[in-house]
Amino acid sequence: MQNKFKLDYDFEEDLLYLYNENKKSKGSIELGELIVDLEKKGEVVGLEIFEASKYLSELTNKKISKESLKKIEKASISFISKKGTILIKILLPIKKTEIPATIAIQNIKYKSPVTA
């Protein structure tokens, strides 16, 4: 499922926040430089990325500057659930192209057979 997420970027702090303005967060998971906001059913409704230009540059193997991030207003995000993992695919519209970035996080609703 692909969604348009709004985007707020703090240039000074290099902090990127992607969010679905139609959904409310019921909790968050912190994963290093990434905070994932979830609704009650476990659906991702927001992503907060610290040191965003560095994080996204490393993730995509492309130089993503703070100036480029400052110009973005919306990003396309899709989610793929695979057993214990949620793949978050982000398309960042930068300089007349879309740069893909994929983040994998653990699905908190998944019950592993190992721990069951």
trRosetta pair geometry for C-beta under 8 A, 3 or more apart (Angstrom, degrees):
i j d omega theta_ij theta_ji phi_ij phi_ji
1 78 6.2 168 81 -145 37 78
1 79 6.1 -12 56 46 88 88
2 76 5.7 3 -175 -177 109 105
2 77 7.1 158 -152 83 61 34
2 78 4.2 -37 -91 -81 71 101
3 20 6.1 -19 152 -99 144 115
3 76 7.3 155 78 -155 36 59
3 77 5.5 -25 63 66 87 85
3 78 7.2 148 12 -88 68 48
4 74 5.4 0 -173 -179 100 127
4 75 7.7 152 -154 78 56 33
4 76 6.1 -38 -98 -99 59 64
4 77 7.9 132 -116 21 13 78
5 18 4.4 52 128 177 139 95
5 19 6.0 143 -169 61 101 18
5 20 5.6 -67 -113 -69 83 62
5 46 7.9 148 -154 -110 127 51
5 47 7.9 32 166 23 164 99
5 74 6.7 154 77 -159 45 73
5 75 5.5 -22 61 66 97 82
5 76 7.6 144 15 -117 82 15
5 77 5.0 23 -11 5 125 124
6 18 7.3 161 81 -154 43 51
6 19 5.7 -27 61 66 90 76
6 20 7.7 138 15 -107 83 19
6 21 5.2 47 -1 -38 132 111
6 73 7.5 -45 -149 163 67 67
6 74 6.1 -49 -110 -105 40 79
7 16 6.9 -23 -162 -167 98 91
7 17 7.1 150 -156 82 49 54
7 18 5.4 -15 -101 -102 78 71
7 19 8.0 156 -85 21 34 67
7 72 5.4 -29 98 119 156 100
7 73 6.0 154 52 168 104 20
7 74 5.9 -179 2 -100 104 24
7 75 5.4 83 -61 -6 130 99
8 16 7.7 155 84 -158 52 44
8 17 4.6 -8 60 60 96 105
8 19 7.6 1 7 13 101 111
9 15 7.2 162 -156 84 49 52
9 16 5.2 -9 -108 -108 84 71
9 17 7.5 -167 -76 25 41 68
9 52 7.2 -111 -134 60 98 161
9 69 5.0 170 -141 143 153 98
9 70 5.6 -144 98 -100 136 45
9 72 6.9 88 -27 59 139 92
10 13 4.3 8 114 43 124 104
10 14 7.2 -53 90 7 78 13
10 15 4.2 9 47 52 113 99
10 16 7.9 -140 27 -65 69 34
10 17 8.0 49 -9 -5 94 102
11 14 7.3 14 -171 -74 28 50
11 66 5.7 97 -149 169 77 113
11 69 7.8 161 -100 87 70 102
11 70 5.2 23 -86 -92 112 117
13 50 7.9 -67 152 -137 97 76
14 50 7.4 69 100 -176 85 49
14 51 5.4 31 111 -121 126 35
14 52 5.4 -161 164 30 76 81
14 53 5.5 -79 -152 8 116 98
14 54 7.4 46 158 3 145 93
14 66 5.8 -79 -105 -105 92 113
14 69 7.9 82 -146 65 67 155
15 48 6.9 -6 -175 -172 96 90
15 49 7.2 163 -157 81 49 53
15 50 5.9 -14 -110 -111 82 55
15 52 6.3 128 -132 -21 14 114
16 47 7.8 -2 111 110 92 92
16 48 7.3 163 87 -155 53 43
16 49 4.4 -6 59 55 101 103
16 52 3.6 100 -7 -110 112 154
16 56 7.7 32 12 -34 157 130
16 69 6.1 -93 -87 -167 118 132
17 46 6.8 -5 -173 -171 87 106
17 47 7.3 172 -150 88 44 51
17 48 5.0 -6 -106 -106 82 77
17 49 7.7 -168 -74 21 38 67
18 46 6.6 167 90 -152 57 55
18 47 4.6 7 53 52 102 96
18 48 8.0 -159 27 -71 63 37
18 49 7.8 31 0 -5 98 105
18 75 5.7 -54 -122 49 126 126
18 77 6.5 119 154 -50 141 141
18 90 7.2 -127 -62 -122 174 127
19 37 7.1 9 -115 51 97 142
19 45 6.6 29 -154 145 75 71
19 46 4.0 2 -107 -108 87 98
19 47 7.6 -160 -68 27 58 54
20 23 4.4 26 98 26 119 108
20 45 4.8 -93 41 -155 111 73
20 46 6.9 -121 18 -62 71 68
23 39 5.4 -76 176 -68 117 131
23 43 7.3 -89 -165 99 158 119
23 45 4.1 -126 103 -130 125 127
24 39 6.5 94 75 -115 57 94
24 45 7.1 8 79 145 14 166
25 28 6.6 20 177 -62 131 86
25 37 3.8 -56 -114 -178 130 116
25 38 6.6 81 -146 55 78 30
25 39 6.6 -103 -116 -80 33 55
25 45 5.4 -158 -79 75 72 124
25 46 5.7 -46 -72 18 124 125
26 38 6.4 -57 55 100 82 72
26 39 5.5 71 3 -159 105 37
26 40 4.6 67 -4 -67 166 64
27 37 7.6 159 89 -152 34 57
27 38 5.5 -21 70 60 82 97
28 35 5.4 4 -176 180 124 101
28 36 6.5 153 -156 78 68 46
28 37 5.1 -32 -97 -98 88 60
28 38 7.0 164 -94 13 33 79
29 35 7.1 165 80 -156 43 55
29 36 4.8 -9 55 56 95 100
29 38 6.9 42 -8 -15 99 119
29 105 7.2 127 91 -175 140 134
29 108 6.7 -168 -66 -54 141 132
30 34 7.6 151 -159 89 46 52
30 35 5.2 -21 -103 -104 68 82
31 34 4.6 -19 71 72 95 100
31 35 7.4 167 25 -88 69 32
31 36 6.6 26 5 -8 115 106
31 105 6.3 -131 -36 -120 164 107
33 49 6.2 38 138 -162 95 64
33 50 4.3 -127 -157 61 80 91
33 51 5.6 -69 -141 44 136 99
33 55 5.1 -155 111 -89 147 135
34 47 6.7 -31 -159 -163 95 93
34 48 7.1 142 -160 77 45 58
34 49 5.7 -9 -104 -105 73 70
34 50 7.6 -130 -60 19 33 80
34 55 7.5 148 -61 -165 90 150
34 103 6.8 156 -124 -159 162 147
34 105 7.8 -133 117 -84 140 122
35 47 7.3 148 79 -160 56 44
35 48 4.1 -4 55 55 104 109
35 50 7.9 69 -10 -23 95 97
36 44 5.9 -63 -169 -125 104 102
36 46 7.4 149 -165 86 40 61
36 47 6.0 -11 -109 -106 63 71
36 105 5.8 56 -47 -131 161 173
37 44 7.2 96 74 -160 57 61
37 45 5.2 -72 109 71 100 82
37 46 3.3 14 42 56 128 104
37 47 7.2 -129 18 -58 84 31
37 48 7.3 74 -26 -14 102 97
38 42 5.6 -21 -170 -143 129 34
38 43 6.6 139 -156 68 74 36
38 44 6.1 -48 -99 -97 70 43
38 45 6.5 120 -136 13 19 91
38 108 7.2 -70 -63 31 174 133
39 42 7.3 -44 69 26 66 16
39 43 4.9 -5 39 58 109 92
39 45 5.0 85 -40 -31 93 131
41 109 7.7 0 168 -73 54 150
42 107 6.8 58 170 -167 134 82
42 108 5.9 -158 -129 61 111 92
42 109 4.3 -61 -69 -31 165 124
43 79 7.6 158 -151 58 78 173
44 47 7.0 19 179 -56 119 91
44 77 7.9 -106 103 145 124 137
44 79 6.0 166 33 -93 118 138
44 86 6.6 155 -32 146 122 150
44 88 6.3 -37 63 -97 175 120
47 77 7.8 170 1 -117 130 153
47 88 7.0 129 -75 170 142 158
47 90 7.8 -93 50 -75 160 135
47 103 7.7 127 -134 49 144 157
49 52 4.4 93 106 -102 109 88
49 55 5.4 -149 -180 76 113 152
49 56 7.0 64 150 -46 156 97
50 55 7.2 103 79 -34 50 141
51 54 4.5 -31 158 45 103 117
51 55 5.4 116 97 -28 82 98
52 55 5.6 -57 -133 41 28 112
52 56 5.8 17 171 -10 67 112
52 64 8.0 -82 136 113 78 123
52 66 8.0 106 74 -107 96 71
52 69 5.9 112 111 -130 127 162
53 56 6.4 -59 -139 44 22 102
53 57 6.1 26 158 -22 60 112
53 64 5.4 -156 -147 103 66 83
53 65 5.9 9 -144 -161 131 20
53 66 4.9 -66 -53 -63 146 66
53 68 7.9 119 -118 51 102 97
53 69 6.0 -118 -78 -14 87 137
54 57 5.8 -57 -144 36 26 113
54 58 6.4 22 159 -15 63 107
55 58 6.1 -62 -154 37 25 107
55 59 6.2 21 152 -18 63 114
56 59 5.4 -54 -139 40 34 114
56 60 5.9 9 168 1 69 114
56 64 4.6 -42 102 56 113 153
56 69 7.7 138 36 -82 151 121
56 92 7.1 48 -166 -28 143 161
56 99 7.9 85 167 115 113 131
56 101 5.7 -59 -142 -96 87 154
57 60 6.6 -70 -137 49 21 91
57 61 7.8 67 170 -103 54 9
57 62 6.5 -117 -136 83 62 46
57 63 5.6 17 -130 -125 117 35
57 64 4.8 -149 -70 29 78 85
58 61 7.7 20 -167 -70 25 47
59 101 4.9 52 119 -148 127 105
59 102 7.5 -172 174 50 109 48
59 103 7.1 -28 -142 -75 143 83
60 64 6.7 72 47 -30 133 123
60 99 5.5 36 -158 168 157 112
60 100 7.0 153 -121 82 107 50
60 101 5.1 -67 -64 -90 104 88
62 99 5.8 -123 63 -141 151 133
64 68 5.7 -114 -164 73 66 136
64 69 6.6 73 159 -52 101 98
64 92 7.3 24 -127 106 137 159
64 94 6.6 -100 -126 -99 92 170
64 99 6.9 -168 -85 94 117 165
65 68 4.7 104 57 2 80 98
65 69 7.1 -145 98 -1 47 85
66 69 5.7 -56 -149 38 35 111
66 70 6.3 44 151 -30 66 104
67 70 5.6 -49 -151 26 31 118
67 71 7.1 27 154 -19 60 105
68 71 6.1 -63 -161 31 34 109
68 72 7.3 36 148 -29 65 102
68 94 4.7 34 -179 -144 123 116
68 95 6.7 -50 -126 -29 115 96
69 72 5.9 -50 -156 18 41 114
69 94 8.0 -22 -70 -99 48 117
71 94 7.8 111 71 -123 112 67
72 75 6.4 28 170 -60 130 94
72 92 6.3 -49 -107 -162 155 86
72 93 6.1 143 -123 64 98 80
72 94 6.8 -44 -68 -78 114 76
74 93 7.6 29 77 18 68 125
75 90 5.7 6 157 -166 132 96
75 91 6.3 169 -171 75 80 56
75 92 5.5 -23 -122 -99 117 57
75 93 7.0 -160 -106 5 64 82
76 90 7.4 145 83 -159 53 46
76 91 4.3 0 60 48 102 112
76 98 7.5 -6 33 -148 117 136
77 88 6.4 -16 -165 -171 106 88
77 89 6.8 150 -157 80 52 54
77 90 5.3 -14 -103 -102 83 69
77 91 7.6 -154 -71 19 40 71
78 88 7.9 157 80 -157 43 43
78 89 4.7 -12 59 60 90 108
79 86 5.9 -19 -162 -172 102 102
79 87 7.0 148 -158 77 47 58
79 88 6.0 -13 -103 -103 76 62
79 89 7.5 -163 -74 21 28 79
80 86 7.3 150 76 -161 45 52
80 87 4.3 -7 58 54 98 110
80 89 7.1 43 -3 -13 103 112
81 85 7.5 161 -156 89 48 50
81 86 5.5 -23 -102 -105 69 74
81 87 7.9 -154 -72 20 23 74
81 107 6.2 69 -144 -91 97 144
82 85 4.9 -10 69 64 92 96
82 86 7.8 169 27 -88 68 26
82 87 6.7 39 4 -15 111 105
83 107 7.5 -176 117 29 39 134
83 110 6.2 83 158 -141 56 141
84 106 6.0 -24 159 -148 90 78
84 107 5.5 -155 -168 38 36 97
84 110 4.1 -177 -111 116 63 158
84 112 6.0 25 -89 -82 138 91
85 104 5.4 -12 -169 -168 120 103
85 105 7.1 144 -155 75 68 34
85 106 6.4 -56 -102 -110 58 39
85 107 6.0 -103 -47 -16 4 96
85 110 7.9 -10 -19 -11 34 161
86 104 7.3 156 78 -154 45 53
86 105 5.3 -18 59 64 95 86
86 106 7.6 25 15 111 84 11
86 107 5.0 116 -34 -79 92 87
87 102 6.0 -14 -171 -167 99 105
87 103 7.5 149 -159 78 50 43
87 104 5.4 -24 -102 -99 68 77
88 102 6.9 152 79 -156 52 51
88 103 4.5 -15 60 62 106 94
88 104 7.5 -172 18 -80 75 27
88 105 6.7 26 -10 4 114 106
89 100 6.5 -21 -169 -160 92 102
89 101 7.6 155 -157 80 46 45
89 102 5.1 -14 -103 -103 71 83
90 100 7.1 142 79 -157 53 50
90 101 4.6 -16 62 62 104 95
90 102 7.5 -173 21 -78 71 34
90 103 7.3 30 -6 1 110 103
91 98 4.3 2 -177 -180 105 121
91 99 7.3 146 -159 67 52 37
91 100 5.7 -25 -99 -95 69 67
92 98 6.6 145 67 -159 38 61
92 99 4.7 -25 62 60 99 92
92 100 7.8 -179 17 -81 77 17
92 101 6.5 35 -12 -2 113 113
93 97 7.6 170 -148 87 53 30
93 98 5.5 -31 -91 -97 60 75
94 97 6.5 -28 73 67 65 77
94 98 7.7 111 23 -120 67 27
94 99 5.3 -9 31 -2 117 119
106 110 7.3 -120 177 43 78 121
107 110 4.1 78 88 -16 107 113
111 115 7.3 -125 -172 75 67 98
111 116 5.7 73 157 -81 106 107
112 115 4.7 65 72 20 105 98
112 116 6.6 -157 92 -26 51 87
113 116 5.3 -45 -138 18 37 123
